Amino acid sequence: MTDLTDKAVLGKIAHRVMLSRGFLPDFSAEALAELGRISGAAASDGDASVVDMKDSLWCSLDNDDSRDLDQLTAFGMGDLGNVKILVAIADVDAIVKRRTALDMHAERNTTSVYTVPKVFPMLPERLSTDITSLNLDCDRLAVVIEITVAEDGSVSGSRLYRAMVRNKARLSYDEVARWLEGSGPMPEGLSSFAGMEEGVRAQDSVAQKMRSLRHSRGALVIDTIEAKPVFEGETLTNLVPDGQNRAKQIIEEFMIAANGITARYLASRKCASIRRMVRVPKRWDRIVALASEKGTVLPPVPDPVSLENFLALSRKNDPLRFPDLSLSVIKLLGPGEYAVRLPGEEGEGHFGLAVRDYAHSTAPNRRYPDLITQRLLKAALQNVQSPYSAEELASLAAHCTKAEDDAKKVERQVVKSAAAILLASHIGERYDAIVTGASEKGTWVRILNPPLEGRLESGFEGLDVGDALRVQLVSTDVERGYIDFQKVV
């Protein structure tokens, strides 16, 4: 394989790893035949319940290279000093019907898998990046979640309905963040329609109020750094940090609110639903120990407000190392999972977000739980029987949890293969690192530049998550995605 380009090598590895984890990297002939019979985007077909909202100042805000646009946002004025945030979610269910070949592929994979060389989409790109994507200047069916926000950032009301929408401005996180922070020009899309600039500034203002309120209630300030690949043609040249910014916070806040509203609406209609949960952390004692090392005393029982105060102070005092602390806390909080919530049933919420009601609903082009929730929501809006039984939802929740975990493993393994390409000529070099995993299966560490994890082959005795150390790179294996370090003094 040495005569292949970096992208080709990584593409073959990604395909193989997808198969090894039980994913379908390619669409079946039946699914492709169904795709061929789809003539275009869904229409309202005279349905009086579908509101015409094409004239609203909708915009999309996503990564520069994103093509599967699941949501649009818009700003509106309410009454009594309140404002309204509108979130439009692509009506994927209008095209992808349950138990079709396309739906069965989506159910099997449950998510789009984003690897270094390519994306393995949950739905064919002709759907996810075109027919069911909320693309610029295109009329699309959507489920709209109308969020009424009070002056203090609290959600004081909501409405849900189906609508026809049109994206007026396709914006990217980076350009909007630079503009909002005063370090870049106004994005071109904001000047296309009168009121768009003011609308996005208002969205930012509302999002910051919502963010402040959530954090005062114990939502955690987390700022991890993911590795974003940089290619020059077919050659991998770098893995660069891809962190948070102010524009991403707009979408984060509105999607959290929309997901909470969706969950509460389904509960109010006595509908079973799939919830996204992060349980109370089992390794709270280790989080307490990490805080103690930095001079902060946390209570002996899990308390999100105390943890948030500690994280906020740490970010202020040591912003450079804060991503390392964030990563340690995330690892110790434990993974998220999907679970069924039956009508009238109480259950655990999302510890990290400090919310009890949370149902993934805002990305139906790329996450199957969101497509399930969309079908449940549309059935509730139309007052018809749920398309899923409680038993089916329980089975799907367990499957989606496992598949999402496996998808992350695929993505991480291919990142490591990419890193092995970049680090092959750096054997023997030393790095500052932090322990990200410690168990009988092995000890894992993360270095900062490039931001990646590897296995600690020696010197791991007595180490635990969050410990800082100095490591030396001892070997790499591109095919297996192995990066091995040893502890040095």
C-alpha positions in Angstrom: 0.0 0.0 0.0 3.0 2.3 0.1 2.4 3.5 -3.4 -1.1 4.8 -2.4 -1.8 8.4 -1.3 -2.4 9.2 2.3 -6.1 9.7 1.6 -6.4 6.4 -0.2 -4.6 4.5 2.5 -6.8 6.0 5.2 -9.9 5.4 3.0 -9.1 1.6 2.9 -8.4 1.5 6.6 -11.7 3.4 7.4 -13.7 0.9 5.2 -12.1 -2.1 6.9 -12.7 -0.7 10.4 -16.3 0.1 9.6 -16.9 -3.5 8.6 -15.0 -4.8 11.7 -17.4 -2.8 13.9 -20.5 -4.1 12.3 -21.3 -1.1 10.1 -22.4 -1.1 6.5 -20.0 1.2 4.7 -21.9 0.9 1.4 -25.6 1.1 0.5 -27.4 -2.0 -0.8 -28.7 -2.4 -4.3 -32.2 -2.2 -2.8 -31.5 1.1 -1.0 -30.0 2.6 -4.1 -33.0 1.5 -6.2 -35.3 3.2 -3.7 -33.1 6.3 -4.0 -33.4 6.3 -7.7 -37.2 6.4 -7.5 -37.2 9.6 -5.4 -37.8 12.5 -7.7 -37.2 15.4 -5.4 -37.8 17.2 -2.2 -41.1 16.6 -0.3 -43.9 19.1 -0.9 -46.7 20.1 1.5 -49.3 18.8 -0.9 -51.9 21.2 0.2 -51.8 20.1 3.9 -53.4 23.0 5.8 -51.4 22.1 8.9 -48.1 23.0 7.1 -47.4 26.7 7.8 -45.8 28.7 5.0 -42.7 30.3 6.6 -40.5 30.7 3.5 -40.3 34.4 4.0 -38.8 34.2 7.5 -35.2 35.2 7.9 -33.9 31.6 8.2 -30.1 30.9 8.2 -28.0 27.8 8.6 -24.9 27.9 10.8 -22.5 25.0 10.6 -19.0 23.9 9.8 -17.4 25.3 6.6 -17.4 21.9 4.9 -20.8 20.6 6.2 -23.2 19.7 3.5 -25.9 17.8 5.5 -27.8 20.8 6.9 -30.3 19.5 9.5 -31.4 22.8 11.1 -32.1 26.5 10.4 -32.6 29.2 13.0 -34.4 32.6 13.0 -35.2 35.4 15.4 -38.5 36.9 16.2 -40.1 39.2 18.7 -42.6 38.0 21.3 -44.7 39.9 23.7 -44.2 41.0 27.4 -40.5 41.5 26.8 -40.0 38.0 25.5 -38.3 37.0 22.3 -38.8 34.0 20.1 -36.2 31.7 18.6 -37.3 29.5 15.7 -35.6 26.3 15.0 -36.5 24.4 11.8 -35.5 20.7 11.6 -35.4 19.0 8.2 -38.4 16.7 7.8 -36.4 13.6 6.8 -39.3 11.3 7.6 -41.3 12.9 4.7 -38.9 11.1 2.3 -37.4 8.2 4.3 -40.3 6.1 5.4 -40.1 3.4 8.1 -39.1 -0.2 7.1 -37.9 0.9 3.6 -34.4 -0.3 2.5 -33.1 3.2 3.1 -34.5 3.2 6.6 -33.1 -0.2 7.3 -29.6 1.0 6.4 -30.0 4.0 8.6 -31.3 1.9 11.5 -28.4 -0.5 11.1 -25.7 2.2 11.2 -27.7 4.6 13.3 -25.3 7.5 12.6 -23.1 9.1 10.0 -19.5 8.2 10.7 -17.0 11.0 10.2 -13.6 9.6 9.5 -10.4 11.5 8.5 -10.6 10.6 4.7 -14.3 10.5 4.2 -17.8 10.5 5.7 -19.9 7.3 5.7 -23.3 9.0 5.7 -26.3 7.4 7.4 -28.4 8.3 4.4 -27.1 8.6 0.8 -25.6 11.9 0.0 -28.3 12.7 -2.6 -30.7 12.7 0.3 -28.6 14.0 3.3 -26.8 16.8 1.3 -29.6 17.6 -1.1 -33.2 16.4 -1.0 -33.6 16.3 2.8 -30.9 19.0 3.5 -32.0 22.6 4.3 -29.9 24.0 1.5 -29.5 27.6 0.5 -32.5 29.0 -1.5 -34.3 25.7 -1.4 -37.9 25.2 -0.2 -38.0 22.3 2.3 -40.5 20.8 4.7 -39.5 21.1 8.3 -40.6 20.6 11.9 -40.5 24.0 13.6 -39.8 24.4 17.3 -40.7 27.8 18.5 -38.9 28.8 21.7 -40.1 31.7 23.8 -37.2 33.1 25.8 -37.6 35.4 28.8 -35.1 38.2 29.6 -33.2 36.0 32.0 -32.6 33.3 29.3 -35.2 30.9 30.6 -37.6 29.1 28.3 -41.1 30.5 29.1 -43.1 28.9 26.3 -43.0 26.9 23.1 -44.9 25.7 20.1 -44.3 22.9 17.6 -45.7 22.6 14.1 -44.8 21.6 10.5 -43.8 24.3 8.0 -42.3 25.0 4.7 -39.0 27.0 5.0 -36.3 28.5 2.8 -32.7 29.0 3.9 -31.7 32.6 3.2 -28.1 32.6 4.4 -25.6 29.7 4.6 -23.1 30.7 7.4 -20.1 29.0 8.9 -19.1 28.9 12.5 -15.7 30.3 12.0 -16.6 33.4 10.0 -19.6 34.2 12.2 -17.4 33.8 15.4 -14.7 36.1 14.1 -17.4 38.7 13.1 -19.1 38.5 16.5 -15.8 38.8 18.4 -14.8 41.8 16.2 -11.8 40.0 14.6 -13.3 39.5 11.1 -15.6 41.1 8.6 -19.3 40.6 8.4 -20.1 37.3 6.6 -21.4 37.9 3.1 -24.7 36.1 3.7 -25.7 38.6 6.4 -26.1 41.4 3.9 -28.4 39.5 1.5 -31.6 40.4 3.3 -32.6 43.4 5.4 -32.7 42.4 9.1 -30.5 39.3 8.8 -27.5 40.9 10.4 -29.6 42.2 13.3 -31.3 38.8 13.6 -28.1 36.9 14.0 -26.7 39.4 16.5 -30.0 38.9 18.5 -29.6 35.1 18.3 -26.1 35.5 19.8 -27.4 37.7 22.6 -30.2 35.3 23.5 -27.9 32.3 23.3 -25.4 33.8 25.7 -28.3 34.5 28.2 -29.5 30.9 27.9 -25.9 29.7 28.3 -25.3 31.7 31.5 -28.6 30.5 33.0 -27.8 26.9 32.2 -24.3 27.1 33.8 -25.8 28.8 36.9 -27.9 25.6 37.2 -24.9 23.3 36.9 -24.4 22.7 33.2 -20.7 22.0 32.7 -18.2 24.3 30.9 -16.5 21.7 28.7 -13.9 22.7 26.1 -12.2 19.6 24.6 -10.1 19.7 21.5 -10.7 17.4 18.6 -8.3 16.6 15.8 -9.3 18.1 12.5 -7.4 16.7 9.4 -5.7 19.0 7.0 -5.0 17.7 3.5 -3.1 19.2 0.6 -4.6 17.3 -2.3 -4.3 13.6 -1.3 -1.5 14.2 1.2 -2.2 14.5 5.0 -0.2 17.5 6.3 -1.6 18.0 9.8 -4.1 17.3 12.5 -5.2 20.7 14.0 -7.3 21.4 17.1 -10.9 22.1 16.4 -12.4 23.7 19.6 -15.4 25.7 20.7 -16.3 29.3 19.5 -19.1 31.8 20.1 -21.0 30.9 16.9 -21.1 27.2 17.9 -22.5 28.2 21.2 -25.6 29.7 19.4 -26.5 26.4 17.9 -25.6 24.5 21.0 -28.0 26.5 23.2 -30.8 26.5 20.7 -30.5 22.7 20.1 -30.4 21.9 23.8 -33.6 24.0 24.3 -35.2 22.4 21.2 -34.4 18.9 22.4 -35.8 19.6 25.9 -39.0 21.0 24.4 -39.4 18.0 22.2 -39.0 15.6 25.1 -41.5 17.5 27.3 -44.0 17.8 24.4 -44.0 14.0 23.9 -44.4 13.5 27.6 -47.4 15.9 27.7 -49.0 13.8 25.0 -48.5 10.6 27.0 -46.1 9.3 24.4 -43.1 7.0 25.0 -39.9 8.4 23.8 -36.1 7.8 23.5 -34.2 10.1 25.8 -30.5 10.9 25.8 -28.9 10.5 29.2 -25.6 11.0 31.0 -26.1 9.3 34.4 -24.7 10.6 37.7 -20.9 9.8 37.5 -19.8 6.6 39.1 -16.2 8.0 39.4 -17.1 11.2 41.3 -14.4 10.3 43.8 -11.7 10.8 41.2 -13.3 14.1 40.1 -13.2 15.2 43.7 -9.5 14.2 43.8 -8.7 16.2 40.6 -10.4 19.3 42.1 -8.5 18.8 45.4 -5.2 18.8 43.5 -6.1 22.3 42.2 -7.2 23.6 45.6 -11.0 23.1 45.3 -13.1 21.1 47.7 -16.1 19.3 46.0 -18.9 17.7 48.1 -18.7 13.9 48.6 -21.8 13.3 46.5 -22.2 14.3 42.8 -23.2 18.0 42.5 -23.3 19.6 39.1 -23.3 23.2 40.4 -20.2 22.7 42.4 -18.5 20.9 39.6 -19.4 23.7 37.2 -18.1 26.4 39.5 -14.8 24.5 39.7 -14.6 24.1 35.9 -15.4 27.8 35.4 -12.7 28.9 37.8 -10.2 26.5 36.2 -10.9 27.8 32.8 -10.3 31.3 34.0 -7.1 30.5 35.8 -5.5 28.2 33.3 -7.1 28.4 29.9 -4.2 26.7 28.1 -4.6 23.4 30.1 -8.4 23.6 30.5 -9.1 21.2 27.5 -7.0 18.6 29.3 -9.1 19.0 32.5 -12.3 19.0 30.4 -11.3 15.7 28.8 -10.5 14.1 32.1 -13.9 15.1 33.5 -15.7 13.8 30.4 -14.0 10.5 30.7 -14.9 10.3 34.4 -18.5 11.3 33.8 -19.0 8.3 31.6 -20.6 7.8 28.2 -24.0 9.0 27.2 -26.7 6.5 26.4 -30.2 6.3 25.0 -33.1 5.0 27.1 -36.9 4.7 26.8 -39.0 7.1 28.9 -42.6 5.8 29.3 -45.5 8.1 29.9 -45.6 9.4 33.4 -42.3 7.8 34.3 -39.5 9.6 36.1 -35.9 9.0 35.0 -32.4 10.3 35.1 -31.5 13.3 33.0 -28.3 14.6 31.4 -25.9 15.3 34.2 -23.5 17.3 32.0 -26.2 19.6 30.6 -28.0 19.9 33.9 -31.3 19.0 32.2 -33.8 16.2 33.1 -35.7 16.1 29.8 -33.6 15.6 26.7 -34.4 13.8 23.5 -32.1 14.0 20.4 -34.3 15.5 17.7 -32.3 18.1 15.8 -30.1 16.0 13.4 -32.4 13.5 11.6 -30.1 13.4 8.5 -27.2 12.0 10.4 -28.5 10.4 13.7 -31.2 7.7 13.7 -32.5 8.5 17.2 -33.4 11.9 15.9 -35.3 10.3 13.0 -37.2 8.1 15.4 -38.0 11.1 17.6 -39.2 13.0 14.5 -41.6 10.2 13.7 -42.9 10.2 17.3 -43.3 13.9 17.2 -45.1 14.0 13.9 -47.5 11.3 15.1 -48.2 13.3 18.3 -48.8 16.5 16.3 -51.2 14.7 14.0 -52.9 13.0 16.9 -52.4 9.5 15.5 -51.0 6.3 17.0 -47.3 6.1 17.8 -45.3 4.4 15.0 -43.3 2.5 17.6 -44.2 0.3 20.6 -42.4 0.7 23.9 -40.7 -2.6 23.3 -39.4 -1.5 19.9 -38.1 1.8 21.4 -36.3 -0.1 24.1 -34.6 -2.3 21.6 -33.7 0.6 19.3 -32.3 2.6 22.2 -30.0 -0.2 23.2 -28.9 -0.6 19.6 -28.3 3.1 19.1 -26.2 3.4 22.2 -23.9 0.6 21.1 -23.7 1.8 17.5 -22.9 5.3 18.6 -20.1 4.0 20.9 -18.8 1.8 18.0 -18.9 4.8 15.6 -16.7 6.8 18.0 -14.3 3.9 18.1 -14.1 3.8 14.3 -13.5 7.6 14.2 -10.8 7.4 16.8 -9.0 4.5 15.3 -8.8 6.2 11.9 -7.6 9.4 13.5 -4.9 7.3 15.1 -3.9 5.8 11.7 -3.7 9.4 10.4 -1.6 10.4 13.4 0.6 7.4 12.8 1.3 8.7 9.3 2.3 12.1 10.7 4.3 10.8 13.6 6.2 8.1 11.8 9.3 10.4 11.5 9.0 11.5 15.2 9.9 8.3 17.0 11.9 9.1 20.1 10.4 12.6 20.6 9.0 13.6 24.0 5.6 15.3 24.8 3.6 16.6 27.7 0.6 14.3 28.2 -2.4 13.6 30.4 -3.9 10.2 31.3 -7.3 9.7 29.7 -8.0 6.1 30.6 -6.7 3.7 33.2 -8.0 0.1 33.5 -7.0 -3.5 33.3 -7.2 -3.2 29.5 -4.5 -0.6 29.5 -3.5 3.0 30.2 -4.1 5.7 27.6 -2.6 9.2 27.3 -3.3 12.2 25.2 -0.7 14.7 23.9 -1.6 18.2 22.9 0.1 18.8 19.5 -1.2 17.0 17.5 -4.2 16.4 19.7 -4.3 12.6 19.9 -4.4 9.6 22.2 -2.1 6.6 22.4 -1.3 3.7 24.6 1.2 3.9 27.5 3.4 0.8 27.1 5.5 1.3 30.3 5.6 3.4 33.4 1.8 3.3 33.9 1.8 1.9 37.5 -0.2 4.1 39.9 -1.5 6.4 37.2 -5.2 7.5 37.0 -7.3 9.6 34.7 -6.2 13.3 34.8 -2.6 12.7 35.9 -0.1 14.7 34.0 3.2 13.2 32.8 6.0 13.3 30.2 6.0 10.6 27.5 8.2 9.5 24.7 6.9 8.2 21.4 8.2 4.7 20.9 6.3 3.2 17.9 3.5 3.7 15.4 1.5 1.3 13.2 -0.6 2.9 10.5 -2.6 -0.1 9.5 -3.7 -0.9 13.1 -3.9 2.7 14.3 -1.5 2.1 17.1 0.5 4.9 18.7 2.6 3.8 21.7 4.3 5.9 24.3 6.5 5.2 27.4 6.7 7.3 30.5 9.9 9.4 30.9 11.1 11.4 33.8 
